[in-house]
């Protein structure tokens, strides 16, 4: 099991309420992690940090933000399944080393964590957390004692790691942003009147009042300092493979990733589903939030009316990223409630983004049938999950993936659906508007992991 997070950073050339800007950005990224959050601010070389377990609005008060002055800052929202669910694992990580202080925020997962940790511990390294991000911080801090520039230390450190990282590193006078050579996790740049921001998704730039400039390229390192914005490429050639699941589920629908609108991708997924898996029904509904756009697309293509089938309690986090199944089940009961007046007596097409373990889908279908739905035809805007993910998506071992254990007919019966259809894997490129260019990672569906992305994994 792995983690999915969101990062946000800001560099300003003059005095600015940087903590307030990061706070706004993290609010927009809250969907990427609801377990813990934090902000670290650089005030003329002194790094102050506030982080804790919980949501952004609960962890930070006006008093907390007022105690975080400075011109450079990084923020992070996190949820975990590896690395304990404790405050010590919350980010940003702040390191004190020979040449000062450094703060780091990381989205993604390294695939050679165990090998690196064992080797570093054998050399005498002591780690205070159980997350792979601390390994990156240690390598950078160690390298910085031997180099004249932070960029060189970052470059050297990243030569030793494999896997996924969208990374922010804050030193005394710089903010460095790096995206791994495969581009697994998103990262983009925005412009403020007196500086720059970097964020996991473009929706966070909008929340911060920044103008979108561009995405950070796979394998690119951006430096923001008194010179402005400079760019360099890591000396680690690889074919870009952004995670396709960002478009299906993780990203907010108002974001744009690598030039592709998430909203438009989900609409296309729904239209493709309608062509591949038609149904005789009275109403199309979507499971909030990531199923709604695909449901609208299915309705548009099929001619079946779209309706609002659920009321969502917006104060409950995303059930998929709760650390345990018991928590997922409990949160779901509080999160969704069917609208009986809409669905009673209706034959429904229910659009959802995925089926991983199958338990959540079964619970939602029971809710709909208990509320009077006569039929529930389930359509999934992703192919079946067949393989684990090593790069930062919460896709568990094959033993927990229902599609590895059962046929589509058996899954349909187990979740209580009247019919079931998944998006064809061959249409993923068409979903993101690039039918002739396979530039994404779909290893969780295909088992085809990008070459060089894993260590000692067949």
Residue, then its C-alpha position, 0 to 999 in steps of 0.5 A: x500500500x502506498x501514499x498519495x499527497x499534494x504539494x504547494x510552494x511559493x517564492x516571493x521577491x518582496x514581503x508577502x503573506x506566503x503562509x496565507x497563499x500556501x493555506x489557500x493552495x492546500x485547501x484546493x489540494x485537500x482531496x489529495x490527502x486528508x490525514x495530515x498537513x503542514x506549512x514550513x516558511x523560510x524567514x531569512x534562513x530561519x525555517x518555522x513549521x506548523x503541521x499536525x494530523x487533520x484537515x487544513x481548516x482544522x490544523x491552521x488558525x489565523x494565529x498559526x498563519x500569523x506566526x509564519x512570516x517569510x518570503x519562501x514557503x512549502x506546504x503539504x497534504x498527506x494520507x498514508x498506508x505505508x508509514x505510520x499515521x502519526x504526526x512525526x510522518x506529517x510533512x514538510x520535513x525540516x532538516x537541520x544540517x551543516x549548512x543550515x536548514x532545509x524543508x522538503x515536501x514530496x508527492x509519490x513513492x520511491x520503489x527502492x526505499x527498502x534498499x536505500x534505507x538499509x544501506x544508509x542505516x548501515x552507514x550510521x544514518x538515523x531516521x526519525x520517520x517511517x516515510x521514504x521522503x526522509x530518505x530523499x531529505x537525508x541524501x540531499x542534506x548529505x550531498x549539500x555538505x560536499x557541493x556549492x549549490x543546492x541544485x547540485x545536491x538535489x541532482x546527486x541525491x535523485x540519481x540514487x532513487x527510483x520511482x515517483x517524486x514531485x518534490x519541493x525543496x526549500x533552502x535559505x534562498x531558493x525554492x527548488x521543484x523537481x518532477x521525476x523523469x517518468x512524470x508519474x505525479x503532476x506538478x505545475x508552475x504559476x506566476x504571482x505579481x511578485x513571485x511564483x508558485x508551484x503546485x501539484x494541480x492547477x486548481x491550487x494555482x487558481x485558489x492562490x490567485x496565480x496565473x498558470x504558466x506551464x507544467x513542470x516537465x518530466x525530469x525537469x528541475x525548476x529553481x526559483x530565487x532572486x534571479x527568477x525562474x531557471x530550469x535544468x533537466x536531470x541526467x536521467x533519461x526516461x520516457x514520460x509516463x504520467x499516471x493515467x489514474x490522475x485523470x480518472x480519479x485523483x485530480x480535481x476535475x477543474x485541473x489541467x495536467x500536461x495540457x489535458x483537461x481532467x473534466x474533458x477526459x472524464x466526459x470522454x470516458x463516459x461517452x466511451x462507456x456508453x458506446x462500449x457498454x450500453x444499457x436500458x435505463x431511465x436515469x444516469x447517476x454518478x458517484x460523487x465526485x469523480x464519477x459525475x463528469x463521466x456520468x454526464x458524458x454517458x448521458x450525453x452519448x446514450x440519450x438517457x437523462x442525467x440525474x442527481x442520485x446522491x447528496x454528498x456530505x462535503x465534510x467527509x473525506x474521500x473514502x478511497x484514501x482512508x487508511x483502513x477498510x473499517x474507516x472507509x465503510x464508516x465514512x461512506x455511510x456518512x458521506x453519501x445518501x441516495x435521493x429517494x424521490x429521484x431514484x425510486x422505481x427507476x432503472x439506473x446506470x450508476x457511473x463510478x471511477x473504479x472498483x478496487x476491493x469491491x466492498x464500497x461498490x456493494x455498499x453503494x448499490x445496497x443504498x440505491x436498492x434500499x432507496x427503491x431503485x429497481x435496477x442498478x447497472x454499474x459502469x466503471x470509467x476505468x479498466x479493472x485493477x489487476x496489478x499493484x502500484x508502486x508509484x503513489x496510488x493506493x492500489x493494494x496487493x493482488x490478493x486484495x484486488x477483486x478483478x484478480x480473484x473473480x471474473x466480471x460476471x462474478x464481480x457483478x454478482x458479488x456487488x449486487x449489480x444488474x450488469x457491469x461494464x468497465x472502460x476498455x483498456x485500449x481506449x485510455x489514450x482516447x480518453x485523454x485525447x491522445x489516441x495515437x500516443x501512449x505516453x501514460x502509465x497504466x501499469x495498475x491495469x496492464x502490469x506493464x511497468x515503465x522500464x527502469x521505474x522499479x528495482x528488483x521487481x519483475 
